[in-house]
């Protein structure tokens, strides 16, 4: 069984290609600062401020900070006021850099999220967030 699982993992890597880690990427500081600033805005209850860190595409989809905030509260409540925040790998994907973020919610549960980042006019913005279904390892 382990051999079949290993073969499937290796085959997936050949078919889809491995994600490329961004080693010592100078953009990582700016990317992490953007994510931290948005979470700080959520903590302060400043949905308009948090909305400012979203990409133009996200702002067009949601239209208003209130609509955006409602979506975050319903689907991503763990980022509203996490008790702890850790940054994982920053990797390059076809759509752009993706930053893995681990957050511990108020109940002590860890969540892994992948933040797709978009550079707009020299400023990093959040282009999307995906909750990673696998539990974070080593959180």
BELURDA-V529559 format. One record per run of one state. SS is the DSSP state (@ for helix, = for strand, . for the rest). FROM is the first residue (numbers start at 1). TO is the last residue. If there is no record, write none. Layout:
SS&FROM&TO, SS&FROM&TO
This chain:
.&1&1, @&2&16, .&17&19, =&20&21, .&22&26, @&27&43, .&44&46, @&47&51, .&52&53, =&54&54, .&55&55, @&56&62, .&63&64, @&65&75, .&76&76, @&77&79, .&80&83, =&84&93, .&94&95, =&96&104, .&105&109, =&110&120, .&121&122, =&123&131, .&132&139
